[in-house]
Amino acid sequence: MGTPLPDIQNREDVQLLVDRFYDQVRRDSLLFPVFAHVDWPAHLPTMYNFWSSILLGDGSYLGNPFQKHIGLAISGEHFDRWLELFTGTVRGNFEGARADEAVARANSIAMLFRHRLGIELPE
């Protein structure tokens, strides 16, 4: 039995999660082309704020995340892959209530975005 993983406890943990996740996105043959235009040094602090607001309740994110996804060439396959990478990143680095919340919220966000974009929902 290995050493238990920590839970997401602070902004540094959120940054670790976001950085490791987007490192995978940038190497992924399906997702990278969709996000190749992203200015990563500018985008990552926004993602730190987004996930810190959700998981830590710090209120650091102000914005409309859905708006940024309108017009992207994405399908259900992209959402499935995004969730696979995100869930794997969370589970590979953290465990506990906030880690579970991160996975649950990512699934909720993906379902909402799929619905609002008119992309078929998984069965």
Beta strands, then each sheet from edge to edge (+ up, - down):
end
